[in-house]
């Protein structure tokens, strides 16, 4: 039975799945209460296409990049990303773009949409009054940027692991729409996110067909390939209402659907996918879903139809997808001609395979030295494994070291030059100001790492975000007294800056250098700085210090742990008596400012007699990547060490196997030497027993034994 109306037209939209490779977390935004479409739900950043998007390139990609910037403040650039959080200039530009999408053209030179991986396409079901054709794009970044949330559209944000997000949606903490829960389930099972481009669904758009269960508040969204999916006019199917026995998931029929309860919204959301046709598996990439819960309860031979792919598209075989042959399957699968022998499986080695047999150790006492060495090797392997894990964890954390950067500020004068010829023009006197620098211990270089590219030498400009030189305003006027340099994604690094001006009089100048701290550092409001005891630091360190202060002073509410009871000092900082933990980032936003630049005052004047140049130097501390991480990465990722150890282990296994074979031969001859007659009798009895078993001999065994004794010349007792 069909219910409701059908909306035939839809608007084009784009959505961005922003995923961090280092933390394996994605950015999720929660829509506000007043949102017209899916209020109070966790979604990916995105929105509808604007008419100005097509002027900058592919309208879907540009719309996705623009909506990401509007809702989160993250701008994708050619060199990575930048955020408007605590960046007044970008914050102002973001506000303009939110109110007028055409203003996004100001970022056309720096915006990069080439890094977007086309992931999938969803069409809103036909029973919704507002429908969208949304293209989902995946963007992989190395670090999690600070988020400048658009509070007019979103109420909160979260960086969360895809698997945890799906689990919390099932528990009811989040309201997660079917497209989001479907793609998060799929993304959570990709082991290496560097190869995500292989798992994009670009062949078939997905338009869920909704079915309401009679007498229950359960909704089933059928996807292409499901046995209840209607292929004819598939994008315009209305809401159907069916009984529970017809909607229940069947373990023996092709199933591809998402089920949830409408109250609470998207409650107990589940994904099912099993027994799909090979074409559908190739399009949607088979992955493990809640189907495993029902497939494990039925006989194995009914879980997969002939011709279905049994290999998991993500590199593993999910439970319940192995087909056992029936009684006639051997004849059906028998190929024409002789069957090729199966490849020999490599024997799995164990620690016991490297140990010398106790009998051999009794014969050769020096073999105890080998066993002692084996115990030491086992301890060394355990230590190396533990250190390897420690190094892998250390590589995930930013490792910075402090170095001294010496800044040289110098100037020279160029005297007036008289013309050599009558018609040549005379040159005016000029001065030249130089700002240069180098690391003091830059000459100390580490030995090269085999197979690793050496880190390039950092240039002077790479340590700074901007440089401003203020000259005497009275001397050079309001339009010529400032010299500015600001870093852009297209900046070419340099070892210094120079400024030339005409004149021979002394000039006072002020040089402002703003350090390029990664991650960003912020200056705290004086009140908050006094409370936490830090003047400037990164946002995570500031939040960590604030949490330490809250825990030390017992400010967490005993009844509701989500709230903080502010003391007198925090009241002066935040202006409230009580606040939630989730409100802390927004409250801190107004208390953090851009860090102050370094200021140097310099006077440009003629040098004394005998001097060609006047220079002044200053030492400042800068942070840079620890070069030790290069050696740590070489130890973890260099396969030569593991290959050498594996080759030596294989030699040990082969030698021990030869020793065991020689021991077996020795035992055979030793028993024959000790009691030849008894050994031959036992051997003949064993052979006759084997002969009876192999040939099913029911006659006189003694006669066979007598014949063997005569042939061997053995006299019976």
C-alpha positions, 0 to 999 in steps of 0.5 A: 500500500502506498502512502503520501505524496511524491516530490518529483524535483530536487535541488543539487547539493554537495557534501564534504566528508573531512577525514583526518588520517593521523587520528582516523576521525571525521568532522561531524556537525549538528544542525540547529533546532531551526533548520528546515531540513533534518533539524538536530541531526549529525551531518557532514558539512555541505549545502545546496549549489549557488548560481555563482559556483559554476563560474569557479569550476565544477559546481558540485566541487566548488559548492562543497568547498564553499559550504565547508568554509561557511560551516566550519571555517576550513578552507582547502588550499593547494598546500593543504588547508587553513582555518578562520579560527582566530584569524580576523581577516578570514573570519570577516571574509567568512561572514561575507560568504555566509551572507552572500555566496558570490563573495567566495570568488575572492578566494578563487586563486587560493581555493583548491577542489582537486583533492576531493575524492568523489565518494557517492551520490544520494537522492532524498526519498520521494516522500520528502517535501524537500529533495536534494541530489547530493554528491558526497566528496571525501577529503583526507588531511593529515591534522585536525584543524581548529573549527570556526563553527557557523552558529547560525546553521549549526549548534555544535561540532565533533571530531569522532571515529566513524565506528564510535559515531555509528555506535553512539547513533545506535545507542540514541546519543546522536540522530544520524540520518541513513546516508551518514550512518551508511557511509560512516560504516563503510569508511570505518572498515577501510584499513588504509585511508590512503587507498580510499579512492578505490572504494568510491561509489561513482557508478550508481546513485542511491535513492532510498525507497522508504517502507513503513511497518504497519503497527510499528514506528519502524522505517526501512530504507531499501537501497539498490540491489535489495529484493524489495527495491523497485527498479522501474521509476526508482527515483519517484517511488512513494512511501509504502506501508507493509506488514512486519512479516514482509519487511523483516530481513530475510537471510536467504534473499538479496538485502541492501537497506537501512532500518531505524525507528522514527521515534526517537528520530533515527533510533536503533539505526542498522545497516544490512547488506548480504547476498547482493549480485556481483554487479551490485557488489562491484558498485557499492563495495561489499562490507560487513554490516548487521547482516552477520547477526542473522547469517550466523544463525542459519546453515552455511549452504544457504547464505550465498547463491551460486555466482556471488562474490565471496571475497570481501571488497575491503580485503577480508572475508566476512562471516556468513559469506562462505558457500559450501558445495552441495552433493552435486556441486563437485560434478558441476565444478569439475573442469574439463581435462586433468586438474592442476595440483593445488599450490603448496601452502607455506608451513606456519612456523612456531617457536617450538620448531626452532628448539633442539630435541631433548635427546639431541641435547643429551648427546651434544652438551654444547647445544645448551648454548644454542638454547640459551641464545634462543631464550635471549633472542625471544627476550630481544624480540619482545623488547623490539616489538615493544619499542616499535609500538612506542615509536609508532605512538610517538610518530603520531604526536607532534615532536618539536625541538627548540632552536636558536635563530640569529636574526641579522639586521644590517644596512648599507649606503650607496653614495650619489654617483655623478654622470660619466658623460654629459648626457647621462643622468646622475644617481641619487644616494640610497640606502639598503636595509637587510633582514636575514637570519640562520640557525646557530647550530645549522652546521651540525648535520646528522649522518644520512639515513639509508633509504631516507630522503634528507630533510631540506634546509629551512630558509629564514622566511619559513619561520615567519608568517609575516614581516612588517617594516615601518619607516618614518611616516613624516619622511616617507609619507602615509603611503610609502612608509610601510613595507609588508610581506605575508605568507600565502600558499604560493610563497617561495621561501627566501633566506632574507629580505631587503628594502631600498629607498632613496635618501641619505638622512638617518631613518628610524624604522620598526621591524615586526616579525610574526612567528609561524607556529604550527600548531597555532599559538594564541595569547591568553586574556590577562585574566585567564593567563593569571588563572592558568599561569600561561601567557601563550600556548596552543589551543589543546594545551590551553584546554588541558591547563583549564581542565587541570584547573577545574579538576584541581579545584573540584569545579565539576558538578557532582550531580551532572558531570557535563557542567562546570561550576565556575569559581570567582576567577572563572566567573570573571573570565567567562561571565557566567556562574555555570557552563557546559563542557561543550561550551568551553571552546566557544567561550575560549574563542573570545579570550584568545588573541593572535600572538604578539609579533617580535619587535626590533627597533633599528636606526638607518644612518651612515656608517662611521669612517672605515665601515661599509655596513652596520649590522645588529644581531638578535637571538630568538627561539623557534620551534621546528620538527625534531629530526629524530623522527626521521630516524624513528620512521626509518626504523619502523618502515624500513623492511630490510631489518625484518627481511634479514631477521626472517632469512636468518630464522628460516635458516634456523628452521631448516637446520633444526629440521635436518637435525630432527630427520637425522635423529629419526634415522639414528633412532631407527638404526639404534633399535636395530643394533640393540635387538635385530630379531625383535626389531625385524619382528616388530617391523614385519608386524607393523607392515602386515597391519598396514598391508591389511588396512590398505588392501582390506585383506581378510585371509590368513595373516600368518601365511603372509607373514611366513612368505615375508619371512622366507623372502627376507631369510628370517628364521622363526623362533 
